[in-house]
């Protein structure tokens, strides 16, 4: 499913409670050693667009599966999210 085509309300509703694989296009993770991370999205605080690039992102409270389930806030670009479950 292409997440970019959902409106902000639909996107937040669809992703809440899902486990996702996220690919960071900017840098490697200090936790996994590569660019891929796994997060369980607990809640979404904001859906927005980057001012300069217009890329859609979410600000979410996540449980970091790769870091023993530690809860964190993360900004995740929508086009880098793949839904697992």
C-alpha positions as a printed NumPy array, in Angstrom:
array([[ 0.   ,  0.   ,  0.   ],
       [ 1.308,  3.429, -0.934],
       [ 1.132,  5.425,  2.286],
       [ 1.882,  8.754,  0.569],
       [-1.625,  8.814, -0.93 ],
       [-3.433,  8.739,  2.421],
       [-4.581, 11.978,  4.02 ],
       [-3.058, 12.78 ,  7.462],
       [-5.997, 11.346,  9.419],
       [-6.05 ,  8.129,  7.391],
       [-2.263,  7.786,  7.669],
       [-2.25 ,  8.213, 11.465],
       [-5.136,  5.762, 11.835],
       [-3.528,  3.189,  9.53 ],
       [-0.068,  3.259, 11.174],
       [-1.086,  3.371, 14.848],
       [-0.338,  0.005, 16.448],
       [ 1.597, -1.311, 13.442],
       [ 5.125, -2.695, 13.42 ],
       [ 7.14 , -1.126, 10.621],
       [10.53 , -1.433,  9.003],
       [12.14 ,  1.956,  8.428],
       [15.04 ,  2.643,  6.083],
       [17.078,  5.715,  6.959],
       [18.397,  7.255,  3.76 ],
       [20.777,  9.665,  5.527],
       [22.963,  7.591,  7.851],
       [23.597,  4.181,  9.371],
       [22.061,  3.246, 12.709],
       [24.26 ,  3.06 , 15.788],
       [21.968,  0.282, 17.069],
       [21.801, -2.068, 14.075],
       [24.911, -1.068, 12.107],
       [22.952, -0.598,  8.877],
       [20.211,  1.742,  7.671],
       [17.215, -0.449,  8.522],
       [15.31 , -0.241, 11.812],
       [12.182, -1.895, 13.201],
       [ 9.676,  0.104, 15.249],
       [ 6.242, -0.578, 16.742],
       [ 4.252,  2.619, 16.382],
       [ 2.408,  3.247, 19.637],
       [ 0.878,  6.615, 18.729],
       [ 1.262,  9.398, 16.201],
       [ 1.547, 12.965, 17.426],
       [ 1.882, 14.733, 14.111],
       [ 1.727, 14.26 , 10.357],
       [ 3.556, 16.975,  8.465],
       [ 5.687, 17.939,  5.483],
       [ 9.326, 18.976,  5.446],
       [ 9.531, 22.702,  4.679],
       [12.297, 22.435,  2.083],
       [11.612, 19.067,  0.423],
       [ 7.829, 18.671,  0.961],
       [ 8.443, 15.046,  2.   ],
       [ 5.676, 13.767,  4.282],
       [ 6.711, 12.595,  7.757],
       [ 5.178, 11.459, 11.014],
       [ 6.247, 12.222, 14.553],
       [ 5.498,  9.057, 16.498],
       [ 5.976,  7.493, 19.902],
       [ 7.515,  4.128, 19.075],
       [ 8.857,  1.042, 20.786],
       [12.276,  0.396, 19.264],
       [12.315, -3.347, 18.55 ],
       [16.047, -3.232, 17.755],
       [16.797, -1.554, 21.101],
       [14.986, -3.933, 23.513],
       [11.608, -2.244, 23.065],
       [12.731,  1.121, 24.458],
       [10.058,  3.812, 23.968],
       [11.232,  6.82 , 21.958],
       [ 9.886,  9.635, 19.839],
       [10.938,  9.482, 16.198],
       [10.345, 11.519, 13.055],
       [ 9.89 ,  9.031, 10.225],
       [ 9.592,  9.892,  6.526],
       [ 6.537,  8.146,  5.119],
       [ 8.193,  6.987,  1.881],
       [10.822,  5.122,  3.957],
       [ 8.237,  3.099,  5.929],
       [ 7.331, -0.499,  5.085],
       [ 4.521, -2.011,  7.183],
       [ 5.354, -5.486,  8.526],
       [ 2.368, -6.248, 10.757]])
